[in-house]
Amino acid sequence: MGVESHIVAMGGGGFSMEPDNPLLDDFVLELVRRSPPRVCFVPTASADSAEYLVKFYRAFAARGCIPTVVTFFDPPALPRRPASVEALAPFILEQDVIYVGGGNTANLLAVWRAQGFDRVLREAWERGVVLCGVSAGMNCWFEASLSDSLGSLHALRDGLGLLAGSACPHYDSEAGRRPRFRELVAADLPDGYAADDGAALHFAGERLVEAVSSRATARAYRVERAAAGVVETEISTRYLGSTS
């Protein structure tokens, strides 16, 4: 790639889960070189929840950003996306950050592909727009993930594939996530990454740069298949807050 590309994959946290803790969102904004940064929220996984949209606008307008949104379900009285993929692509490429919200990963991927938005996101990534997201917004960038989109914890194998391997958010906070992810990796899910709520993985291109956190105890992990089953290795995680 000719430009520097970034993905920040959050296991949990950000404005929707930690409204009084801006550390992860501020970290994302620090990757942007333009001021004020243009931040576009994509709440497809929550079916364009109006409440989610309001939280986004409040959080990022207060940071001095230019907040915009791309919706596919078009809730009443809220901004609509451009009418075509042809019009949507240049709009997305004008943004500095694409922020994907949490919700149903399977529905998100299906809607994006039906609309051609998956191709738009890949082009944005290749041109240096910062991609980030929480929960489903972590899962979507990888080849595969652990999701509860169908009501139980299961493997999804049709992610966008911008990042190799698999992903598991909410590693410390939702019962069953850790053992189920380890079970699937030990079987045939690609080796991957897991992140606690409050932890995020920062990739430059396809290379993991570091793990960061908004909580001193939040961690990220590399989970890999091994002869004995699975090996889980804690990734050194930099706490973004003050340690004093």
Backbone as JSON, one array per atom type, in Angstrom:
{
  "sequence": "MGVESHIVAMGGGGFSMEPDNPLLDDFVLELVRRSPPRVCFVPTASADSAEYLVKFYRAFAARGCIPTVVTFFDPPALPRRPASVEALAPFILEQDVIYVGGGNTANLLAVWRAQGFDRVLREAWERGVVLCGVSAGMNCWFEASLSDSLGSLHALRDGLGLLAGSACPHYDSEAGRRPRFRELVAADLPDGYAADDGAALHFAGERLVEAVSSRATARAYRVERAAAGVVETEISTRYLGSTS",
  "N": [[0.84, -1.18, 0.0], [0.47, 2.3, -0.73], [-0.02, 4.23, 1.16], [-0.32, 4.89, 4.7], [-2.16, 2.61, 6.5], [-4.72, 2.0, 8.89], [-6.24, -0.04, 11.4], [-8.31, -0.21, 14.19], [-9.27, -2.41, 16.44], [-11.68, -3.04, 18.72], [-12.35, -4.8, 21.67], [-14.36, -4.2, 23.38], [-15.9, -1.28, 24.77], [-15.24, 2.23, 24.22], [-17.34, 5.02, 23.12], [-19.97, 4.1, 23.4], [-20.04, 2.07, 25.32], [-18.42, 2.92, 27.38], [-19.09, 5.68, 28.34], [-18.04, 7.67, 29.97], [-15.38, 7.38, 29.77], [-13.03, 8.28, 27.71], [-10.75, 7.18, 26.52], [-10.11, 5.11, 24.57], [-11.45, 6.01, 22.25], [-10.24, 8.49, 21.94], [-7.66, 7.63, 21.39], [-8.01, 6.54, 18.83], [-8.62, 8.9, 17.4], [-6.19, 10.19, 17.57], [-4.73, 9.04, 15.57], [-5.35, 10.37, 13.33], [-4.54, 12.9, 11.03], [-5.67, 15.24, 10.13], [-7.37, 18.24, 11.03], [-10.41, 19.79, 11.84], [-11.11, 16.34, 12.67], [-12.87, 14.15, 10.46], [-15.41, 12.04, 11.21], [-17.09, 9.12, 10.63], [-19.89, 7.31, 11.46], [-21.02, 3.96, 11.46], [-23.71, 2.23, 12.0], [-24.77, -0.31, 11.32], [-24.9, -2.93, 12.41], [-26.57, -2.72, 14.58], [-28.99, -2.33, 13.46], [-29.21, 0.31, 12.7], [-29.73, 1.79, 15.09], [-31.49, 4.36, 16.66], [-30.96, 5.46, 19.17], [-28.29, 4.76, 19.52], [-27.1, 6.25, 17.48], [-27.57, 8.86, 18.41], [-25.98, 8.88, 20.72], [-23.48, 8.65, 19.52], [-23.27, 11.08, 18.01], [-23.35, 12.97, 20.09], [-21.02, 12.28, 21.51], [-18.87, 12.66, 19.7], [-19.21, 15.16, 18.5], [-18.76, 16.71, 20.71], [-16.06, 16.42, 20.94], [-15.03, 18.07, 19.08], [-15.08, 17.13, 16.51], [-16.09, 16.44, 13.07], [-18.94, 14.97, 12.8], [-20.51, 12.32, 11.02], [-22.86, 10.05, 9.47], [-23.53, 6.79, 8.19], [-26.28, 5.14, 7.12], [-28.28, 2.21, 6.6], [-30.75, 1.23, 7.07], [-32.29, 3.42, 7.31], [-33.66, 5.07, 9.49], [-36.47, 7.04, 10.59], [-36.31, 10.63, 10.41], [-33.59, 10.84, 10.66], [-30.23, 11.29, 9.37], [-29.79, 10.29, 5.99], [-28.05, 7.85, 4.04], [-25.94, 8.38, 1.1], [-27.57, 7.95, -2.09], [-26.68, 5.9, -3.76], [-24.19, 3.33, -4.34], [-22.19, 4.35, -5.9], [-22.28, 7.05, -5.28], [-21.79, 6.87, -2.61], [-19.16, 5.94, -2.21], [-17.21, 8.11, -2.79], [-17.98, 9.81, -0.72], [-17.34, 8.32, 1.6], [-14.59, 8.13, 1.26], [-13.82, 10.68, 1.8], [-13.78, 10.81, 4.51], [-12.07, 10.71, 7.71], [-12.11, 8.82, 9.71], [-13.74, 5.72, 9.96], [-16.16, 4.42, 11.91], [-17.35, 1.59, 13.29], [-20.21, 0.31, 14.74], [-21.42, -1.83, 17.46], [-23.29, -4.98, 17.61], [-25.19, -7.15, 15.61], [-23.15, -9.26, 13.96], [-23.37, -11.02, 11.75], [-25.64, -10.05, 10.35], [-24.73, -7.48, 9.73], [-22.58, -8.01, 7.93], [-23.98, -9.24, 5.84], [-25.74, -7.2, 4.95], [-23.92, -5.21, 4.19], [-22.58, -6.49, 2.06], [-24.67, -6.9, 0.26], [-25.19, -4.3, -0.44], [-22.84, -3.48, -1.54], [-21.05, -2.25, 0.08], [-18.92, -3.4, 1.35], [-16.84, -3.41, -0.52], [-16.38, -0.7, -0.75], [-15.39, -0.08, 1.79], [-12.99, -1.52, 1.8], [-11.54, -0.12, -0.15], [-11.38, 2.36, 1.13], [-9.78, 1.71, 3.34], [-7.4, 0.98, 2.02], [-6.69, 3.43, 1.11], [-6.01, 4.85, 3.31], [-7.9, 5.72, 5.2], [-8.86, 5.66, 8.56], [-9.96, 2.74, 10.06], [-12.21, 1.51, 12.45], [-13.79, -0.02, 15.34], [-16.2, -1.58, 17.55], [-16.87, -4.67, 19.18], [-19.06, -6.24, 17.12], [-17.99, -4.5, 15.34], [-15.34, -4.99, 15.72], [-15.08, -7.67, 14.96], [-15.69, -7.68, 12.19], [-13.54, -6.97, 10.52], [-11.8, -9.09, 10.27], [-10.94, -12.41, 8.98], [-12.49, -14.4, 10.13], [-14.61, -15.03, 13.0], [-15.76, -15.14, 16.44], [-19.08, -15.18, 17.28], [-22.32, -14.12, 18.5], [-24.43, -13.89, 16.84], [-26.47, -15.51, 15.88], [-27.85, -16.26, 18.08], [-26.53, -18.03, 19.74], [-23.17, -18.78, 20.79], [-21.04, -18.97, 18.12], [-19.07, -19.85, 15.19], [-18.23, -17.46, 12.76], [-17.35, -17.3, 9.41], [-16.97, -15.61, 7.31], [-15.89, -13.02, 7.24], [-14.68, -9.67, 6.4], [-11.98, -9.91, 5.85], [-9.81, -8.16, 5.79], [-7.93, -8.25, 7.72], [-5.9, -10.97, 8.67], [-6.87, -14.19, 9.99], [-8.75, -14.88, 13.03], [-11.23, -13.4, 15.3], [-12.19, -12.4, 18.61], [-14.3, -10.61, 20.56], [-15.13, -9.04, 23.77], [-13.87, -10.68, 25.68], [-13.45, -11.08, 28.39], [-15.82, -10.54, 29.65], [-18.24, -11.73, 28.93], [-19.89, -14.63, 29.63], [-18.65, -17.77, 28.67], [-17.39, -16.98, 26.33], [-14.51, -17.08, 26.26], [-13.81, -19.94, 26.69], [-15.24, -21.03, 24.5], [-14.13, -19.79, 22.22], [-11.5, -20.7, 22.38], [-12.0, -23.43, 22.09], [-12.98, -23.55, 19.44], [-10.79, -22.57, 17.97], [-8.93, -24.54, 18.59], [-10.07, -26.58, 17.2], [-10.8, -25.93, 14.21], [-10.95, -23.23, 13.54], [-9.37, -20.31, 12.26], [-6.19, -19.3, 13.66], [-6.09, -16.57, 16.01], [-7.11, -13.4, 17.47], [-8.01, -12.15, 20.68], [-9.89, -9.89, 22.71], [-10.36, -8.14, 25.7], [-13.16, -6.34, 27.23], [-12.65, -2.92, 26.92], [-10.14, -3.18, 25.86], [-8.03, -2.9, 22.97], [-6.87, -3.65, 19.66], [-4.32, -2.51, 17.65], [-3.67, -2.2, 14.32], [-1.35, -1.65, 11.73], [-1.59, -1.47, 8.38], [-1.51, -4.86, 7.74], [-0.22, -5.59, 9.97], [0.19, -6.17, 13.41], [0.52, -3.58, 15.62], [0.33, -2.74, 18.32], [-1.28, -3.48, 21.48], [-3.77, -1.71, 23.22], [-5.37, -0.11, 26.05], [-8.29, 1.04, 27.81], [-8.78, 0.53, 30.38], [-7.04, -0.34, 33.28], [-6.75, -3.04, 33.8], [-7.54, -4.42, 31.56], [-6.96, -6.64, 28.83], [-5.35, -8.02, 25.87], [-5.1, -10.83, 23.62], [-3.26, -13.41, 21.92], [-4.38, -16.2, 20.26], [-3.79, -19.49, 19.52], [-3.7, -22.51, 17.58], [-2.34, -25.58, 18.7], [-0.25, -28.49, 19.19], [-1.11, -29.63, 21.56], [-3.63, -28.66, 21.77], [-4.62, -25.74, 22.24], [-2.97, -22.59, 22.44], [-2.79, -19.82, 24.46], [-1.67, -16.59, 24.46], [-0.81, -13.84, 26.3], [-0.9, -10.52, 25.16], [1.31, -7.83, 25.4], [-0.07, -5.03, 26.82], [-0.77, -1.7, 26.47], [-1.71, 0.63, 28.81], [-3.8, 3.36, 28.46], [-4.37, 5.39, 30.18], [-3.54, 7.47, 33.04], [-0.93, 6.39, 35.14], [-0.24, 7.21, 37.6]],
  "CA": [[0.0, 0.0, 0.0], [1.25, 3.5, -0.78], [-0.33, 5.08, 2.31], [-0.39, 4.17, 5.96], [-3.52, 2.18, 6.79], [-4.89, 1.63, 10.29], [-7.47, -0.6, 11.94], [-8.32, -0.34, 15.65], [-10.32, -3.39, 16.73], [-11.96, -2.96, 20.15], [-13.13, -5.89, 22.23], [-15.46, -3.56, 24.09], [-15.51, 0.05, 25.21], [-15.64, 3.32, 23.36], [-18.38, 5.94, 23.61], [-21.24, 3.43, 23.69], [-19.92, 1.22, 26.5], [-17.71, 3.66, 28.41], [-19.34, 7.09, 27.99], [-17.23, 8.56, 30.79], [-13.97, 7.02, 29.59], [-12.79, 8.55, 26.29], [-9.38, 6.85, 26.15], [-10.0, 4.37, 23.31], [-11.86, 6.87, 21.14], [-9.18, 9.49, 21.77], [-6.55, 6.95, 20.72], [-8.34, 6.49, 17.4], [-8.51, 10.24, 16.83], [-4.78, 10.56, 17.49], [-4.18, 8.5, 14.33], [-5.8, 11.24, 12.25], [-3.65, 14.06, 10.88], [-6.42, 16.42, 9.76], [-8.16, 18.85, 12.1], [-11.02, 18.77, 12.71], [-11.27, 15.04, 12.01], [-14.19, 13.73, 9.98], [-15.67, 10.7, 11.76], [-18.36, 8.58, 10.12], [-20.38, 6.17, 12.24], [-21.78, 2.97, 10.68], [-24.4, 1.41, 13.01], [-25.54, -1.36, 10.65], [-25.08, -4.12, 13.25], [-27.68, -2.47, 15.51], [-30.12, -1.93, 12.62], [-29.23, 1.77, 12.73], [-30.4, 2.22, 16.31], [-31.54, 5.82, 16.84], [-30.29, 5.78, 20.43], [-26.86, 4.62, 19.26], [-26.71, 7.4, 16.68], [-27.55, 10.05, 19.28], [-24.78, 8.77, 21.56], [-22.32, 8.94, 18.68], [-23.2, 12.5, 17.72], [-23.01, 13.69, 21.31], [-19.64, 11.99, 21.91], [-17.85, 13.15, 18.78], [-19.36, 16.61, 18.35], [-18.13, 17.3, 21.89], [-14.61, 16.36, 20.75], [-14.65, 18.99, 18.02], [-15.03, 16.41, 15.23], [-17.21, 16.59, 12.14], [-19.56, 13.64, 12.81], [-21.49, 11.97, 10.0], [-23.35, 8.69, 9.66], [-24.03, 6.04, 7.04], [-27.32, 4.21, 7.54], [-28.86, 1.37, 5.55], [-32.15, 0.98, 7.43], [-32.93, 4.72, 7.17], [-34.67, 5.41, 10.49], [-37.08, 8.35, 10.33], [-35.78, 11.86, 10.99], [-32.14, 10.76, 10.81], [-29.58, 11.46, 8.06], [-29.76, 9.13, 5.11], [-26.8, 7.68, 3.29], [-26.1, 8.67, -0.32], [-28.56, 7.07, -2.7], [-26.09, 4.81, -4.52], [-22.82, 2.99, -3.98], [-21.32, 5.27, -6.64], [-22.23, 8.3, -4.51], [-21.32, 6.57, -1.26], [-17.71, 5.75, -2.19], [-16.47, 9.35, -2.56], [-18.31, 10.32, 0.62], [-16.54, 7.57, 2.57], [-13.18, 8.45, 1.07], [-13.59, 12.01, 2.38], [-13.75, 10.7, 5.96], [-10.8, 10.35, 8.35], [-12.35, 7.63, 10.52], [-14.99, 4.98, 9.86], [-16.35, 3.82, 13.23], [-18.42, 0.6, 13.16], [-20.81, 0.0, 16.03], [-21.68, -3.22, 17.82], [-24.6, -5.57, 17.31], [-25.24, -8.45, 14.95], [-22.1, -9.32, 12.95], [-23.85, -11.69, 10.54], [-26.51, -9.13, 9.62], [-23.87, -6.42, 9.23], [-21.85, -8.48, 6.74], [-24.94, -9.49, 4.77], [-26.22, -5.92, 4.42], [-22.82, -4.54, 3.48], [-22.3, -7.13, 0.77], [-25.81, -6.64, -0.62], [-25.12, -2.91, -0.86], [-21.53, -3.18, -2.09], [-20.3, -1.42, 1.02], [-17.67, -4.09, 1.67], [-15.83, -2.95, -1.46], [-16.09, 0.69, -0.4], [-14.55, -0.09, 2.98], [-11.64, -1.96, 1.43], [-10.88, 0.99, -0.83], [-11.07, 3.37, 2.14], [-8.63, 1.2, 4.1], [-6.23, 1.05, 1.16], [-6.35, 4.85, 0.89], [-5.55, 5.45, 4.55], [-8.95, 6.07, 6.15], [-8.74, 4.82, 9.76], [-11.13, 1.9, 10.34], [-12.25, 1.05, 13.85], [-15.1, -0.48, 15.75], [-16.32, -2.32, 18.8], [-17.68, -5.89, 19.15], [-19.21, -6.55, 15.69], [-17.05, -3.61, 14.68], [-14.04, -5.65, 15.78], [-15.15, -8.92, 14.2], [-15.9, -7.58, 10.75], [-12.31, -6.75, 9.74], [-11.03, -10.33, 10.2], [-11.47, -13.48, 8.13], [-13.46, -15.19, 10.88], [-14.83, -14.48, 14.34], [-16.74, -15.75, 17.34], [-20.23, -14.27, 17.31], [-23.6, -14.63, 19.0], [-25.41, -13.33, 15.91], [-27.59, -16.43, 15.66], [-28.44, -16.59, 19.37], [-25.57, -18.79, 20.55], [-21.81, -18.52, 20.36], [-20.71, -19.81, 16.97], [-18.04, -19.3, 14.32], [-18.53, -16.84, 11.47], [-16.15, -17.5, 8.58], [-17.11, -14.8, 6.09], [-15.54, -11.63, 7.5], [-14.13, -8.92, 5.26], [-10.66, -10.44, 5.56], [-8.74, -7.17, 5.72], [-6.94, -8.79, 8.65], [-5.88, -12.43, 8.66], [-7.18, -14.89, 11.23], [-10.06, -14.77, 13.66], [-11.35, -12.41, 16.36], [-13.19, -12.61, 19.66], [-14.44, -9.5, 21.49], [-15.76, -9.3, 25.08], [-13.23, -11.93, 26.12], [-13.48, -11.21, 29.85], [-17.07, -10.05, 30.25], [-19.41, -12.53, 28.57], [-19.66, -16.02, 29.99], [-18.56, -18.72, 27.57], [-16.6, -16.49, 25.19], [-13.13, -17.58, 26.28], [-13.71, -21.37, 26.38], [-15.76, -21.34, 23.18], [-13.15, -19.37, 21.23], [-10.39, -21.65, 22.47], [-12.48, -24.7, 21.52], [-13.07, -23.44, 17.99], [-9.43, -22.46, 17.43], [-8.32, -25.86, 18.73], [-10.64, -27.43, 16.15], [-10.41, -25.53, 12.85], [-11.02, -21.8, 13.31], [-8.0, -19.78, 12.12], [-5.59, -18.62, 14.81], [-6.58, -15.21, 16.01], [-6.92, -12.46, 18.56], [-9.13, -11.89, 21.58], [-9.72, -8.64, 23.44], [-11.3, -7.85, 26.79], [-13.8, -5.04, 27.19], [-11.67, -1.9, 27.27], [-8.87, -3.43, 25.18], [-8.11, -2.75, 21.51], [-5.71, -4.06, 18.87], [-4.02, -1.52, 16.62], [-2.95, -2.75, 13.17], [-0.93, -0.8, 10.62], [-1.69, -2.47, 7.33], [-1.93, -6.14, 8.34], [0.74, -5.86, 11.06], [-0.2, -5.73, 14.74], [1.45, -2.6, 16.17], [0.28, -2.86, 19.77], [-2.58, -3.52, 22.14], [-3.94, -0.6, 24.15], [-6.57, -0.31, 26.87], [-8.89, 2.14, 28.56], [-8.86, 0.07, 31.76], [-5.72, -0.84, 33.64], [-6.73, -4.5, 33.87], [-7.98, -5.01, 30.29], [-5.87, -7.27, 28.1], [-5.58, -8.66, 24.57], [-4.45, -12.15, 23.58], [-3.1, -14.19, 20.7], [-4.89, -17.55, 20.52], [-3.28, -20.28, 18.4], [-3.79, -23.96, 17.64], [-1.07, -26.25, 18.99], [-0.38, -29.95, 19.27], [-1.84, -29.97, 22.78], [-4.97, -28.09, 21.71], [-4.6, -24.31, 21.96], [-2.08, -21.79, 23.27], [-3.25, -18.44, 24.62], [-0.54, -15.77, 24.87], [-1.19, -12.45, 26.59], [-0.16, -9.5, 24.44], [1.61, -6.66, 26.21], [-1.14, -4.07, 26.56], [-0.44, -0.37, 27.01], [-2.83, 1.36, 29.4], [-3.8, 4.72, 27.92], [-4.6, 6.37, 31.23], [-2.44, 7.81, 33.93], [-0.56, 5.33, 36.09], [0.16, 7.85, 38.86]],
  "C": [[0.88, 1.25, 0.0], [1.03, 4.43, 0.39], [-0.39, 4.22, 3.55], [-1.85, 3.87, 6.29], [-3.62, 1.69, 8.23], [-6.24, 0.97, 10.53], [-7.3, -0.69, 13.45], [-9.54, -1.19, 16.01], [-10.53, -3.49, 18.24], [-12.81, -4.14, 20.61], [-14.37, -5.41, 22.94], [-14.98, -2.2, 24.55], [-15.95, 1.1, 24.22], [-16.84, 4.06, 23.9], [-19.66, 5.23, 24.02], [-21.21, 2.62, 24.98], [-19.26, 1.93, 27.68], [-17.88, 5.16, 28.18], [-18.51, 8.08, 28.79], [-15.74, 8.26, 30.69], [-13.63, 7.16, 28.11], [-11.49, 7.98, 25.74], [-9.27, 6.11, 24.82], [-10.38, 5.25, 22.11], [-10.82, 7.96, 20.89], [-7.96, 8.88, 21.07], [-6.79, 6.87, 19.21], [-8.14, 7.85, 16.76], [-7.06, 10.7, 16.71], [-4.1, 10.02, 16.23], [-4.5, 9.37, 13.13], [-4.92, 12.49, 12.21], [-4.4, 15.34, 10.53], [-7.22, 16.94, 10.95], [-9.11, 19.89, 11.49], [-11.19, 17.46, 11.96], [-12.71, 14.77, 11.61], [-14.4, 12.28, 10.4], [-17.05, 10.24, 11.33], [-18.72, 7.32, 10.88], [-21.24, 5.27, 11.35], [-22.44, 2.0, 11.66], [-25.22, 0.27, 12.44], [-25.85, -2.53, 11.57], [-26.2, -3.96, 14.27], [-28.95, -2.07, 14.77], [-30.33, -0.43, 12.68], [-30.02, 2.32, 13.91], [-30.33, 3.74, 16.48], [-30.82, 6.24, 18.11], [-28.76, 5.75, 20.26], [-26.34, 5.83, 18.47], [-26.61, 8.68, 17.52], [-26.31, 10.04, 20.16], [-23.53, 9.12, 20.77], [-22.19, 10.44, 18.44], [-22.79, 13.31, 18.94], [-21.53, 13.52, 21.65], [-18.64, 12.68, 20.99], [-18.01, 14.63, 18.43], [-18.68, 17.31, 19.52], [-16.62, 17.28, 21.79], [-14.13, 17.3, 19.65], [-14.51, 18.33, 16.67], [-16.16, 16.87, 14.32], [-17.87, 15.22, 12.04], [-20.57, 13.47, 11.68], [-21.89, 10.51, 10.23], [-23.74, 8.09, 8.31], [-25.04, 5.03, 7.56], [-27.82, 3.42, 6.33], [-30.32, 1.04, 5.83], [-32.96, 2.27, 7.42], [-34.02, 4.99, 8.21], [-35.21, 6.8, 10.26], [-36.34, 9.46, 11.04], [-34.28, 11.8, 11.26], [-31.49, 10.85, 9.43], [-29.55, 10.16, 7.26], [-28.41, 9.05, 4.42], [-27.02, 8.15, 1.86], [-26.9, 7.58, -1.03], [-27.97, 5.89, -3.45], [-24.69, 4.53, -4.02], [-21.85, 3.94, -4.68], [-21.19, 6.59, -5.89], [-21.64, 8.07, -3.13], [-19.8, 6.5, -1.2], [-16.96, 7.06, -2.0], [-16.76, 9.98, -1.21], [-17.46, 9.64, 1.69], [-15.07, 7.94, 2.46], [-12.82, 9.85, 1.56], [-13.44, 11.96, 3.9], [-12.32, 10.4, 6.45], [-10.92, 9.06, 9.15], [-13.7, 7.03, 10.15], [-15.12, 4.17, 11.13], [-17.56, 2.9, 13.16], [-18.92, 0.2, 14.54], [-21.06, -1.48, 16.23], [-23.08, -3.67, 17.48], [-24.43, -6.93, 16.66], [-24.24, -8.5, 13.79], [-22.6, -9.94, 11.65], [-24.74, -10.78, 9.7], [-25.69, -8.01, 8.99], [-23.19, -6.84, 7.92], [-22.8, -8.69, 5.56], [-25.41, -8.2, 4.13], [-25.12, -5.23, 3.64], [-22.57, -5.15, 2.12], [-23.44, -6.89, -0.22], [-25.74, -5.24, -1.21], [-23.8, -2.55, -1.54], [-20.64, -2.37, -1.17], [-18.99, -2.08, 1.44], [-16.54, -3.61, 0.75], [-15.42, -1.5, -1.17], [-15.15, 0.75, 0.79], [-13.12, -0.53, 2.65], [-10.88, -0.84, 0.73], [-10.49, 2.08, 0.17], [-9.85, 2.98, 2.95], [-7.35, 1.34, 3.28], [-5.77, 2.48, 0.93], [-6.02, 5.57, 2.2], [-6.62, 5.96, 5.49], [-8.82, 5.12, 7.35], [-10.05, 4.07, 9.95], [-11.08, 1.47, 11.79], [-13.65, 0.55, 14.16], [-15.03, -1.34, 16.98], [-17.24, -3.52, 18.61], [-17.86, -6.35, 17.7], [-18.27, -5.71, 14.85], [-15.6, -4.0, 14.87], [-14.05, -6.86, 14.85], [-15.04, -8.74, 12.7], [-14.62, -7.5, 9.93], [-11.53, -8.04, 9.5], [-11.66, -11.33, 9.23], [-12.61, -14.23, 8.81], [-13.6, -14.6, 12.27], [-15.75, -15.39, 15.14], [-17.86, -14.75, 17.53], [-21.41, -14.94, 17.97], [-24.74, -14.16, 18.1], [-26.64, -14.21, 15.72], [-28.17, -16.93, 16.98], [-27.56, -17.41, 20.27], [-24.18, -18.52, 20.0], [-21.4, -19.5, 19.27], [-19.64, -19.12, 16.13], [-18.67, -18.67, 13.08], [-17.25, -16.89, 10.65], [-16.16, -16.65, 7.32], [-16.86, -13.32, 6.37], [-14.93, -10.96, 6.28], [-12.73, -9.37, 4.89], [-9.59, -9.39, 5.33], [-7.58, -7.59, 6.63], [-7.05, -10.31, 8.66], [-6.28, -12.99, 10.01], [-8.57, -14.59, 11.76], [-10.03, -13.77, 14.82], [-12.4, -12.81, 17.36], [-13.22, -11.4, 20.58], [-15.03, -9.96, 22.83], [-15.18, -10.52, 25.77], [-13.35, -12.15, 27.62], [-14.86, -10.99, 30.44], [-18.3, -10.9, 29.94], [-19.1, -14.01, 28.79], [-19.64, -16.91, 28.75], [-17.7, -18.26, 26.42], [-15.22, -17.14, 25.15], [-13.07, -19.08, 25.97], [-14.21, -21.72, 24.99], [-14.77, -20.95, 22.08], [-11.97, -20.34, 21.21], [-10.78, -22.99, 21.85], [-12.48, -24.65, 20.0], [-11.7, -23.32, 17.34], [-8.73, -23.81, 17.5], [-8.84, -26.82, 17.66], [-10.16, -26.97, 14.77], [-10.57, -24.05, 12.55], [-9.6, -21.25, 13.17], [-7.49, -19.18, 13.44], [-6.01, -17.16, 14.8], [-6.28, -14.43, 17.26], [-8.2, -12.34, 19.39], [-8.84, -10.62, 22.35], [-10.8, -8.51, 24.5], [-12.07, -6.58, 26.49], [-12.78, -4.0, 27.66], [-10.32, -2.1, 26.64], [-9.08, -3.33, 23.67], [-6.79, -3.15, 20.88], [-5.52, -3.06, 17.74], [-3.15, -2.17, 15.54], [-2.58, -1.63, 12.21], [-0.79, -1.71, 9.42], [-2.22, -3.75, 7.95], [-1.07, -6.5, 9.55], [0.2, -5.33, 12.39], [0.89, -4.81, 15.3], [1.51, -2.75, 17.68], [-1.15, -3.09, 20.21], [-2.62, -2.38, 23.14], [-5.22, -0.83, 24.95], [-7.01, 0.97, 27.55], [-9.06, 1.79, 30.03], [-7.53, -0.6, 32.09], [-5.63, -2.36, 33.6], [-7.12, -5.17, 32.56], [-6.79, -5.51, 29.49], [-6.33, -7.77, 26.73], [-4.71, -9.91, 24.49], [-4.3, -12.63, 22.14], [-3.49, -15.62, 21.03], [-4.57, -18.41, 19.3], [-3.45, -21.77, 18.65], [-2.4, -24.54, 17.88], [-1.33, -27.74, 19.11], [-1.22, -30.37, 20.47], [-3.26, -29.41, 22.79], [-4.95, -26.63, 21.31], [-3.65, -23.63, 22.93], [-2.6, -20.36, 23.27], [-2.1, -17.62, 25.19], [-1.01, -14.34, 25.1], [-0.29, -11.49, 25.82], [0.08, -8.32, 25.37], [0.65, -5.54, 25.83], [-0.82, -2.75, 27.25], [-1.7, 0.33, 27.51], [-2.73, 2.82, 28.99], [-3.99, 5.8, 28.98], [-3.36, 6.65, 32.05], [-2.18, 6.67, 34.9], [-0.15, 5.9, 37.44], [-0.96, 7.82, 39.88]]
}
